[in-house]
Amino acid sequence: MNTVQYKCPYCGAELTFKPDQQKFGCDYCDSFFDEDEIARMYDEVNKMAEENADPSAQTLKDENDYSQFDSSDFTEHTNLYACNSCGAQIIAEDTSAATFCYYCHNPVVLAGRLTGEYRPNYVIPFAYTREKALEDFKKWCKKRWFLPSDFKSKQQLEKMSGVYVPFWLTSCTANAHLSCIGEKRRSWTSGNYRITEISEFSVRRSGSFPFEKVPADGASKIEDALMNAIEPYNYKDIREFSMQYLSGFLAEKYDVQWEQVADLTKDRIHKGCTDKLMSTVNGYSSTKAVSVNVAYANTRREYALLPVWFMNYHHGGKTYSFAMNGQTGKLAGTPPLDVKKLLLFCGGIFAAVGAVATLIGGMVL
């Protein structure tokens, strides 16, 4: 078996995860199933998908059969899968874990992609439906006057995709020690002189802070700053990973090792410790020479898939990426600017100002 598809037991149609119901649903007979029911029905399927290392997947390296694919980079990082619904061959990158069949549009989970070291510990299911994500995105667009006309066209909005993005979650105890110089200033007037007295004090603070599941993007092709901008995620909804949550969405496996993001994670923890300790330094006019040392203990790493709604837009030779937190709806991205609209707007303002100035001048005469 090289692909996994979850079928409705009543009508045989595809089952997908429904964020608004937090259940798995069938679009044809309107049946819904919770996680336990799906787990019971597809326990054997999930075990086979996780235990088999995808032996039937055909890597595109056979020049006799796939000579049209002459890009070595493409062939080394691409596999062929067979859709269980229509039999069509599905091309998928080696980091993709769930996708859609290009022909019958049924959701497909790629077996063997999330096994062994690539098996996530956790998943946060989507809470925002596609309809809700589009609704909020349109509201976001209304606040930006100078967007290109086709930016929120139907064709463009159809590109919005729900993706489970791989994240490394780091937990630890941070033992932090802060030292700085606190200044107190006192000023008074004596005769014709203004006197300022500056007193300096050595300030020290220490604390032990537990950090739970500090996230770091584990996909190299996704912009880290964009992922940081849509945080935080609420871990109250985190669940142990189960493959069926991928049905109906795209999913990626990590291609960035934890060691590659460890320094970035430490920077975030360091800043958190600094902010917390500095909040206790009160009663001073100012502080300087701030130094914070952090020792890390009980460090553990975990791997999770977190929900993101994505959309890319090409304008003026540039690609603009937008992301929405699939759990909270927080949206981030840099909107493109339609220069023509901006110039027309400015021209209209100048014309209006000119008309008013002419009218006032005529009244004065």
C-alpha positions as CSV (number, residue, x, y, z in Angstrom):
1,M,0.0,0.0,0.0
2,N,1.5,3.3,-1.0
3,T,-1.4,5.7,-0.3
4,V,-4.0,5.8,2.4
5,Q,-7.6,7.1,1.9
6,Y,-10.3,7.2,4.6
7,K,-13.7,6.1,3.2
8,C,-17.1,6.5,4.7
9,P,-18.4,3.1,5.8
10,Y,-21.9,4.0,4.7
11,C,-21.5,5.4,1.1
12,G,-17.8,4.8,0.3
13,A,-17.0,8.5,-0.3
14,E,-13.9,10.2,1.1
15,L,-13.8,11.2,4.8
16,T,-12.0,14.5,5.7
17,F,-11.5,16.3,8.9
18,K,-14.1,19.1,9.5
19,P,-12.6,21.9,11.6
20,D,-16.0,23.4,12.5
21,Q,-17.3,20.0,13.8
22,Q,-13.9,18.8,15.1
23,K,-15.0,15.4,13.6
24,F,-14.4,13.5,10.4
25,G,-17.2,14.0,7.9
26,C,-18.5,12.7,4.6
27,D,-19.7,15.4,2.2
28,Y,-22.1,13.0,0.4
29,C,-24.2,11.3,3.1
30,D,-23.4,13.9,5.9
31,S,-22.1,11.3,8.3
32,F,-19.7,12.3,11.0
33,F,-17.3,10.2,13.1
34,D,-15.1,11.1,16.1
35,E,-11.5,10.2,16.5
36,D,-12.1,7.0,18.4
37,E,-14.5,5.7,15.8
38,I,-12.0,6.4,13.0
39,A,-9.2,4.8,15.0
40,R,-11.2,1.6,15.4
41,M,-12.3,1.5,11.8
42,Y,-8.9,2.2,10.4
43,D,-6.6,0.8,13.0
44,E,-5.1,-1.8,10.7
45,V,-4.8,0.7,7.8
46,N,-2.9,3.1,10.0
47,K,-0.6,0.4,11.3
48,M,0.3,-0.8,7.8
49,A,0.9,2.8,6.7
50,E,3.2,3.5,9.6
51,E,5.1,0.1,9.5
52,N,5.7,-0.1,5.8
53,A,8.5,2.0,4.5
54,D,6.6,2.8,1.3
55,P,8.3,0.0,-0.9
56,S,5.9,0.5,-3.8
57,A,6.5,4.2,-4.2
58,Q,8.5,4.7,-7.5
59,T,11.2,7.3,-7.2
60,L,11.6,9.1,-10.5
61,K,15.1,7.9,-11.2
62,D,14.4,5.3,-13.9
63,E,15.4,7.1,-17.1
64,N,14.0,4.3,-19.2
65,D,10.5,4.7,-17.9
66,Y,10.5,8.4,-17.0
67,S,13.1,10.0,-19.4
68,Q,10.9,13.1,-19.8
69,F,12.0,14.1,-16.2
70,D,15.5,15.2,-17.0
71,S,16.1,17.4,-14.0
72,S,18.3,15.5,-11.6
73,D,17.1,17.6,-8.6
74,F,13.5,16.8,-9.5
75,T,14.1,13.1,-9.9
76,E,16.0,12.9,-6.6
77,H,13.3,14.6,-4.6
78,T,10.1,13.3,-6.2
79,N,8.1,10.1,-5.9
80,L,5.2,8.6,-7.8
81,Y,2.2,7.2,-5.9
82,A,-1.0,5.5,-7.1
83,C,-4.4,7.0,-6.2
84,N,-6.6,4.3,-4.6
85,S,-9.7,5.9,-5.9
86,C,-9.0,6.4,-9.7
87,G,-5.7,4.8,-10.2
88,A,-4.0,7.9,-11.4
89,Q,-0.3,8.4,-10.6
90,I,0.4,11.2,-8.1
91,I,3.7,13.1,-8.2
92,A,4.7,14.3,-4.7
93,E,7.9,15.9,-3.4
94,D,9.8,14.0,-0.8
95,T,8.7,16.3,2.0
96,S,5.0,16.0,1.2
97,A,3.0,13.7,3.6
98,A,-0.5,14.4,2.4
99,T,-1.9,15.8,-0.8
100,F,-4.8,15.6,-3.3
101,C,-5.2,13.5,-6.5
102,Y,-4.9,15.9,-9.4
103,Y,-7.6,14.0,-11.3
104,C,-10.4,12.9,-8.9
105,H,-9.5,15.6,-6.3
106,N,-9.7,13.0,-3.5
107,P,-7.5,13.5,-0.4
108,V,-4.5,11.2,-0.2
109,V,-2.2,10.4,2.7
110,L,1.2,9.2,1.5
111,A,2.1,6.0,3.4
112,G,5.5,5.7,4.9
113,R,6.2,9.5,4.9
114,L,5.5,10.0,8.6
115,T,7.0,6.9,10.1
116,G,10.0,6.2,12.3
117,E,11.9,9.5,13.0
118,Y,9.4,11.4,10.9
119,R,6.4,10.4,12.9
120,P,5.1,13.5,14.8
121,N,4.4,13.3,18.5
122,Y,1.5,15.7,18.2
123,V,-0.9,17.4,15.9
124,I,-3.2,20.5,16.5
125,P,-6.2,19.9,14.2
126,F,-7.6,22.8,12.0
127,A,-10.2,24.8,13.8
128,Y,-10.8,27.3,11.0
129,T,-12.7,26.0,8.0
130,R,-11.7,27.2,4.5
131,E,-14.8,29.3,4.3
132,K,-14.0,31.0,7.6
133,A,-10.4,31.6,6.5
134,L,-11.5,33.2,3.3
135,E,-14.1,35.4,5.1
136,D,-11.5,36.7,7.5
137,F,-9.0,37.2,4.7
138,K,-11.5,39.3,2.7
139,K,-12.0,41.5,5.8
140,W,-8.3,41.9,6.1
141,C,-8.2,43.0,2.5
142,K,-10.9,45.7,3.0
143,K,-8.6,47.6,5.3
144,R,-5.9,47.9,2.6
145,W,-7.0,50.3,-0.1
146,F,-4.2,49.9,-2.6
147,L,-4.3,46.2,-3.3
148,P,-4.1,45.0,-6.9
149,S,-7.6,44.4,-8.3
150,D,-7.1,40.7,-8.9
151,F,-5.6,40.1,-5.4
152,K,-8.9,38.8,-3.9
153,S,-10.4,37.5,-7.2
154,K,-12.1,34.1,-7.1
155,Q,-9.2,32.6,-9.1
156,Q,-6.7,33.9,-6.6
157,L,-8.6,32.9,-3.5
158,E,-8.9,29.3,-4.8
159,K,-5.1,29.1,-4.2
160,M,-5.6,29.2,-0.5
161,S,-4.5,25.8,0.9
162,G,-4.7,24.2,4.3
163,V,-1.3,22.8,5.2
164,Y,0.0,21.0,8.3
165,V,3.4,22.5,8.8
166,P,6.2,20.6,10.7
167,F,7.4,22.3,13.9
168,W,10.0,21.4,16.5
169,L,8.7,21.9,20.0
170,T,11.4,22.5,22.7
171,S,10.8,22.2,26.4
172,C,13.3,22.9,29.1
173,T,14.0,24.6,32.5
174,A,15.9,27.8,32.0
175,N,18.0,28.9,35.0
176,A,18.6,32.6,34.4
177,H,20.8,35.1,36.2
178,L,20.6,38.9,35.4
179,S,23.0,41.6,36.4
180,C,22.8,45.3,35.6
181,I,23.4,48.8,36.9
182,G,20.4,50.7,38.1
183,E,20.5,54.5,38.2
184,K,18.6,56.8,40.4
185,R,18.6,60.5,39.6
186,R,17.7,63.4,41.9
187,S,17.7,67.0,40.8
188,W,17.3,70.3,42.6
189,T,18.0,74.0,42.2
190,S,20.5,75.9,44.3
191,G,20.9,79.5,43.5
192,N,21.6,79.8,39.8
193,Y,22.6,76.2,39.6
194,R,20.7,73.1,38.6
195,I,22.2,70.1,40.4
196,T,21.6,66.5,39.4
197,E,22.8,63.6,41.7
198,I,23.2,60.2,40.0
199,S,23.4,57.1,42.2
200,E,24.3,53.8,40.8
201,F,23.4,50.4,42.3
202,S,24.4,46.9,41.4
203,V,21.3,44.9,40.6
204,R,21.0,41.1,40.4
205,R,18.1,38.9,39.8
206,S,17.8,35.1,39.4
207,G,15.0,32.8,38.4
208,S,14.2,29.3,37.2
209,F,11.6,29.3,34.4
210,P,9.9,26.3,32.8
211,F,9.4,26.6,29.1
212,E,6.9,24.2,27.4
213,K,6.8,23.5,23.7
214,V,8.6,26.5,22.2
215,P,7.9,26.2,18.5
216,A,10.4,26.4,15.6
217,D,9.5,25.9,11.9
218,G,10.9,22.6,10.6
219,A,10.3,23.2,6.9
220,S,13.1,24.9,4.9
221,K,10.8,26.3,2.1
222,I,8.5,28.1,4.6
223,E,9.6,31.5,5.8
224,D,10.4,31.5,9.5
225,A,9.3,35.1,10.1
226,L,5.9,34.4,8.6
227,M,5.4,31.4,11.0
228,N,6.6,33.4,13.9
229,A,4.1,36.2,13.0
230,I,1.0,33.9,13.3
231,E,1.9,32.5,16.7
232,P,0.9,31.7,19.4
233,Y,-0.8,28.3,19.1
234,N,-3.0,27.2,22.0
235,Y,-1.7,23.9,23.2
236,K,-4.9,23.0,25.0
237,D,-6.1,21.6,21.7
238,I,-2.9,19.5,21.0
239,R,-3.5,15.8,20.5
240,E,-1.4,12.7,20.0
241,F,-0.7,12.4,16.3
242,S,-3.0,10.2,14.2
243,M,-2.7,10.0,10.4
244,Q,-6.5,10.5,9.8
245,Y,-6.2,14.2,10.7
246,L,-4.3,14.8,7.5
247,S,-7.2,13.7,5.3
248,G,-8.5,16.7,3.4
249,F,-5.4,18.8,3.9
250,L,-1.8,19.1,2.6
251,A,1.0,18.1,5.0
252,E,4.7,18.4,5.1
253,K,7.4,16.4,7.0
254,Y,10.4,18.2,8.4
255,D,13.6,18.7,6.4
256,V,15.2,21.0,8.9
257,Q,16.8,19.1,11.9
258,W,16.3,20.2,15.5
259,E,19.9,21.0,15.8
260,Q,19.6,23.6,13.0
261,V,16.9,25.5,14.9
262,A,18.3,25.0,18.5
263,D,20.1,28.4,18.5
264,L,17.0,30.2,17.3
265,T,15.0,28.5,20.1
266,K,17.6,29.4,22.7
267,D,17.4,33.1,21.5
268,R,13.6,33.1,22.1
269,I,14.0,31.5,25.6
270,H,16.8,33.9,26.4
271,K,14.6,36.9,25.5
272,G,11.7,35.4,27.6
273,C,14.0,35.1,30.6
274,T,15.4,38.6,30.1
275,D,11.9,40.2,29.8
276,K,10.7,38.3,32.9
277,L,13.7,39.3,35.1
278,M,13.7,42.9,33.9
279,S,10.1,43.2,34.9
280,T,11.2,42.8,38.5
281,V,13.8,45.6,38.3
282,N,11.7,48.5,39.6
283,G,12.3,51.9,41.2
284,Y,15.2,53.0,39.1
285,S,15.3,56.0,36.7
286,S,17.2,53.8,34.1
287,T,19.3,50.7,33.8
288,K,22.4,49.9,31.8
289,A,25.0,47.2,31.3
290,V,22.3,44.5,31.3
291,S,23.8,41.0,31.2
292,V,21.8,37.7,31.3
293,N,23.2,34.2,31.5
294,V,21.0,31.2,31.0
295,A,21.7,27.6,31.8
296,Y,19.4,25.0,30.2
297,A,18.3,21.8,32.0
298,N,15.9,18.9,31.3
299,T,15.8,19.8,27.6
300,R,13.5,17.7,25.4
301,R,12.4,18.0,21.8
302,E,9.2,16.9,20.2
303,Y,7.8,17.1,16.7
304,A,4.3,18.3,15.8
305,L,2.2,19.3,12.8
306,L,0.5,22.6,13.2
307,P,-2.3,24.0,11.0
308,V,-1.7,26.9,8.6
309,W,-3.8,28.3,5.8
310,F,-1.5,29.5,3.0
311,M,-1.7,31.6,-0.1
312,N,0.9,33.0,-2.5
313,Y,0.4,35.9,-4.9
314,H,2.7,36.9,-7.7
315,H,2.9,40.6,-8.5
316,G,5.5,42.8,-10.2
317,G,8.0,40.0,-10.4
318,K,7.7,39.3,-6.7
319,T,6.0,36.5,-4.6
320,Y,3.9,37.6,-1.6
321,S,3.2,35.0,0.9
322,F,0.3,35.0,3.4
323,A,-0.4,32.7,6.3
324,M,-3.2,32.3,8.7
325,N,-3.1,30.3,11.9
326,G,-5.4,27.4,11.3
327,Q,-6.4,27.3,15.0
328,T,-6.7,30.9,16.0
329,G,-7.2,32.8,12.7
330,K,-4.3,35.1,13.2
331,L,-3.2,36.4,9.8
332,A,0.2,37.7,8.6
333,G,1.7,38.8,5.4
334,T,3.0,41.8,3.4
335,P,0.3,43.0,1.0
336,P,1.4,44.0,-2.5
337,L,1.0,47.6,-3.6
338,D,-0.8,48.7,-6.8
339,V,1.2,51.8,-7.7
340,K,-1.4,52.9,-10.2
341,K,-4.1,52.9,-7.6
342,L,-1.9,54.9,-5.2
343,L,-1.0,57.5,-7.9
344,L,-4.7,57.9,-8.9
345,F,-5.6,58.4,-5.2
346,C,-2.8,61.0,-4.7
347,G,-3.9,62.7,-8.0
348,G,-7.4,62.9,-6.8
349,I,-6.3,64.5,-3.5
350,F,-4.2,67.0,-5.3
351,A,-7.0,67.8,-7.7
352,A,-9.4,68.3,-4.8
353,V,-7.0,70.6,-3.0
354,G,-6.4,72.5,-6.2
355,A,-10.2,73.0,-6.7
356,V,-10.7,74.2,-3.1
357,A,-7.8,76.6,-3.4
358,T,-9.2,78.0,-6.7
359,L,-12.6,78.4,-5.1
360,I,-11.2,80.2,-2.1
361,G,-9.1,82.5,-4.3
362,G,-12.2,83.3,-6.3
363,M,-14.2,84.2,-3.2
364,V,-11.4,86.5,-1.9
365,L,-11.3,88.4,-5.2
